[in-house]
């Protein structure tokens, strides 16, 4: 598998949104017929930032995504007055709680069937990094390894399709907010961003030490010392708790 497409570019500087991101936002706006609320926008921004197609590119702010929707809404309104602008237009906030991914399906007693189409997954590639799964193409059984699935990664073409052991597929990780840093404990496994001169990817890492500090107007000031599982390198996260994500293989909620 050619991983050069997943390497961080050294010369090209990215500004704005990719075509895939704009198409997705446009589809959301047209299907709903109204501006998405701040909670949906924050979740969408998190998905964009975690996608393999944004590796090595600037991290998006949710207010930038919100502005795109506002500008696009104005353009559509000039052509179609059927799109209604809600009175309670969300205002920009510094932080906000991200809806738990488990709430994407109804957990009431009356509803016992889980709609798997609403679940999102990530898979561990042969390079030990985790990427968002766009779709599962097919599966097969290998006597020596068990079941494998052929996955297509989000923002990658069919030439990057890869057979992955089902044990290396999990529900997509949940981003942490600064106010949720108390959920992280020593020994937990987290999905963490690792940026090098030639690449930027997400890997599993174990928390080996935590220095708790008082939060201030800037948010979380705690320092999390982690050890990446793929290369045993250690790193201290400070002010970057938003780039740490809880993996579904961890009991931290």
C-alpha positions as CSV (number, residue, x, y, z in Angstrom):
1,X,0.0,0.0,0.0
2,X,1.5,3.3,-1.0
3,X,1.5,5.5,2.0
4,X,3.0,8.5,0.3
5,X,-0.5,9.9,-0.1
6,X,-0.8,9.9,3.7
7,X,2.4,11.8,4.2
8,X,2.5,15.4,5.3
9,X,3.3,17.8,2.4
10,X,6.4,19.9,2.9
11,X,5.7,22.6,0.3
12,X,2.0,22.8,-0.4
13,X,0.0,25.0,2.0
14,X,-3.7,24.3,2.3
15,X,-6.2,27.0,2.8
16,X,-10.0,26.5,3.1
17,X,-11.9,23.3,2.6
18,X,-11.4,20.3,0.4
19,X,-13.9,19.4,-2.3
20,X,-15.0,16.4,-0.3
21,X,-15.6,18.5,2.8
22,X,-17.6,21.1,0.8
23,X,-19.7,18.5,-0.9
24,X,-20.6,16.9,2.5
25,X,-21.5,20.3,4.1
26,X,-23.6,21.2,1.0
27,X,-25.4,17.9,1.2
28,X,-26.1,18.4,4.9
29,X,-27.5,21.9,4.3
30,X,-29.7,20.8,1.4
31,X,-31.1,17.7,3.1
32,X,-31.9,19.5,6.4
33,X,-33.2,22.6,4.8
34,X,-31.8,24.7,7.6
35,X,-28.6,25.7,9.3
36,X,-27.2,22.9,11.6
37,X,-26.9,23.8,15.2
38,X,-23.5,24.3,17.0
39,X,-23.4,20.8,18.3
40,X,-23.7,19.3,14.8
41,X,-21.2,21.7,13.5
42,X,-18.6,20.9,16.2
43,X,-19.1,17.2,15.5
44,X,-18.7,17.7,11.8
45,X,-15.5,19.8,12.4
46,X,-14.1,17.0,14.5
47,X,-14.8,14.5,11.8
48,X,-13.0,16.7,9.2
49,X,-10.0,17.2,11.4
50,X,-9.7,13.4,12.1
51,X,-10.0,12.4,8.4
52,X,-7.0,11.1,6.6
53,X,-7.5,13.7,3.9
54,X,-6.6,16.5,6.3
55,X,-3.4,15.0,7.5
56,X,-0.7,17.6,7.4
57,X,-3.2,20.4,6.8
58,X,-4.2,23.2,9.3
59,X,-6.7,22.1,12.0
60,X,-10.2,23.5,11.3
61,X,-12.1,25.6,13.8
62,X,-15.8,24.9,14.2
63,X,-16.5,28.6,13.8
64,X,-14.9,28.4,10.3
65,X,-17.3,25.6,9.4
66,X,-20.2,27.6,10.8
67,X,-19.2,30.5,8.6
68,X,-19.2,28.3,5.6
69,X,-22.7,27.2,6.3
70,X,-23.8,30.8,6.8
71,X,-22.3,32.0,3.6
72,X,-23.6,29.0,1.7
73,X,-27.1,29.6,3.2
74,X,-27.1,33.1,1.9
75,X,-26.2,31.9,-1.6
76,X,-28.9,29.3,-1.6
77,X,-31.5,31.8,-0.3
78,X,-30.9,34.0,-3.3
79,X,-32.0,31.2,-5.5
80,X,-34.5,29.3,-3.3
81,X,-36.5,31.0,-0.6
82,X,-37.8,27.7,0.7
83,X,-34.7,27.4,2.9
84,X,-35.7,28.8,6.3
85,X,-33.2,30.6,8.5
86,X,-33.8,29.7,12.2
87,X,-34.3,32.5,14.7
88,X,-32.0,30.8,17.3
89,X,-28.9,31.0,15.2
90,X,-26.0,29.6,17.3
91,X,-23.4,32.0,18.5
92,X,-19.7,31.2,18.6
93,X,-18.5,29.7,21.8
94,X,-15.0,28.8,23.0
95,X,-15.9,25.2,24.0
96,X,-18.9,22.9,24.0
97,X,-19.8,19.4,24.9
98,X,-19.7,17.0,22.0
99,X,-22.7,14.6,21.8
100,X,-21.6,11.1,22.8
101,X,-21.4,8.9,19.8
102,X,-23.6,6.4,21.6
103,X,-26.5,8.8,21.2
104,X,-26.6,8.4,17.5
105,X,-29.1,5.6,18.0
106,X,-32.2,5.3,20.2
107,X,-31.5,3.4,23.4
108,X,-35.1,3.4,24.6
109,X,-36.7,0.2,25.7
110,X,-39.2,0.3,22.9
111,X,-36.4,0.5,20.3
112,X,-34.2,-2.5,20.5
113,X,-32.8,-2.5,16.9
114,X,-29.6,-0.5,16.5
115,X,-29.3,1.2,13.1
116,X,-25.7,0.3,12.1
117,X,-25.9,2.7,9.2
118,X,-25.6,5.6,11.7
119,X,-22.4,4.2,13.3
120,X,-19.0,5.4,12.1
121,X,-15.8,3.3,12.2
122,X,-12.0,3.6,12.1
123,X,-9.5,1.0,11.1
124,X,-5.9,0.3,11.9
125,X,-3.8,0.3,8.7
126,X,-0.6,-1.7,8.0
127,X,1.3,1.5,8.9
128,X,-0.1,1.2,12.5
129,X,-2.1,4.5,12.1
130,X,-5.9,4.7,12.4
131,X,-8.0,6.1,9.6
132,X,-11.7,6.8,9.2
133,X,-13.6,4.1,7.3
134,X,-15.8,5.4,4.5
135,X,-17.2,2.0,3.6
136,X,-16.8,-1.8,4.0
137,X,-16.5,-3.3,0.6
138,X,-16.5,-7.0,1.3
139,X,-15.1,-9.6,3.7
140,X,-13.3,-12.9,3.7
141,X,-12.2,-15.7,6.0
142,X,-8.5,-16.6,6.3
143,X,-7.9,-19.9,8.1
144,X,-4.7,-18.5,9.7
145,X,-6.0,-15.1,10.7
146,X,-9.8,-15.3,10.8
147,X,-12.1,-12.7,9.3
148,X,-10.8,-9.8,7.4
149,X,-12.7,-6.9,5.8
150,X,-11.8,-4.8,2.7
151,X,-12.1,-1.2,3.7
152,X,-12.1,2.0,1.8
153,X,-10.7,4.9,3.8
154,X,-12.4,8.3,3.9
155,X,-10.9,10.8,1.4
156,X,-8.8,8.0,-0.3
157,X,-9.4,6.3,-3.7
158,X,-10.0,2.7,-4.4
159,X,-6.3,2.2,-5.1
160,X,-5.8,2.6,-1.3
161,X,-8.3,-0.1,-0.3
162,X,-6.9,-2.4,2.2
163,X,-7.7,-5.8,3.8
164,X,-7.9,-5.3,7.6
165,X,-8.3,-7.9,10.4
166,X,-11.7,-7.3,12.0
167,X,-9.9,-7.0,15.3
168,X,-8.4,-3.8,14.0
169,X,-11.7,-2.2,13.3
170,X,-13.6,-0.2,16.0
171,X,-16.2,2.4,16.4
172,X,-14.8,5.9,15.7
173,X,-13.0,7.5,18.6
174,X,-14.7,10.3,20.6
175,X,-12.9,13.7,20.8
176,X,-12.2,15.1,24.3
177,X,-13.3,18.5,25.4
178,X,-11.0,20.5,27.8
179,X,-13.5,20.1,30.6
180,X,-13.4,16.3,30.2
181,X,-9.7,16.0,31.0
182,X,-10.6,14.5,34.4
183,X,-11.8,11.4,32.6
184,X,-8.2,10.5,31.5
185,X,-6.3,8.3,33.9
186,X,-2.7,6.9,33.9
187,X,-2.8,3.6,32.0
188,X,-5.6,4.6,29.6
189,X,-5.1,4.1,25.9
190,X,-5.9,7.1,23.7
191,X,-5.9,7.9,20.0
192,X,-3.3,10.7,19.7
193,X,-2.1,12.9,16.9
194,X,1.6,12.5,16.0
195,X,3.1,15.1,13.7
196,X,6.6,14.7,12.1
197,X,8.4,16.5,9.3
198,X,7.2,14.1,6.7
199,X,3.8,12.8,8.0
200,X,0.9,13.5,10.4
201,X,-1.2,10.6,11.6
202,X,-3.2,9.3,14.5
203,X,-1.8,6.4,16.6
204,X,-2.8,4.7,19.8
205,X,-0.8,5.8,22.8
206,X,-0.8,4.9,26.5
207,X,-0.9,7.6,29.2
208,X,2.1,7.1,31.5
209,X,1.9,10.3,33.6
210,X,-0.5,13.2,34.2
211,X,0.3,16.6,35.7
212,X,-3.0,18.1,36.8
213,X,-3.2,21.9,36.7
214,X,-5.9,24.5,37.3
215,X,-7.7,25.5,34.2
216,X,-7.8,29.2,33.2
217,X,-9.5,31.3,30.5
218,X,-7.6,29.4,27.8
219,X,-9.0,26.1,29.0
220,X,-7.1,22.9,30.1
221,X,-3.6,23.5,31.3
222,X,-2.9,19.9,32.3
223,X,0.0,18.0,30.9
224,X,-0.4,14.4,29.7
225,X,2.7,12.3,29.1
226,X,2.0,9.6,26.6
227,X,3.9,6.7,25.0
228,X,3.0,5.8,21.4
229,X,2.4,2.1,21.0
230,X,3.8,1.8,17.5
231,X,7.3,3.3,18.2
232,X,7.5,3.6,22.0
233,X,8.3,7.3,21.7
234,X,7.1,9.6,24.5
235,X,5.5,13.0,24.3
236,X,4.0,15.5,26.7
237,X,0.7,17.1,25.6
238,X,0.1,20.6,26.9
239,X,-2.9,22.7,25.8
240,X,-3.6,20.0,23.2
241,X,-6.1,17.9,24.9
242,X,-8.5,18.5,22.1
243,X,-6.2,16.5,19.8
244,X,-6.4,13.5,22.1
245,X,-9.3,11.2,21.5
246,X,-10.8,8.4,23.5
247,X,-10.6,5.1,21.6
248,X,-13.4,2.6,21.8
249,X,-11.0,0.1,23.2
250,X,-10.7,2.0,26.4
251,X,-13.2,2.3,29.3
252,X,-12.8,6.0,29.8
253,X,-16.2,7.8,29.5
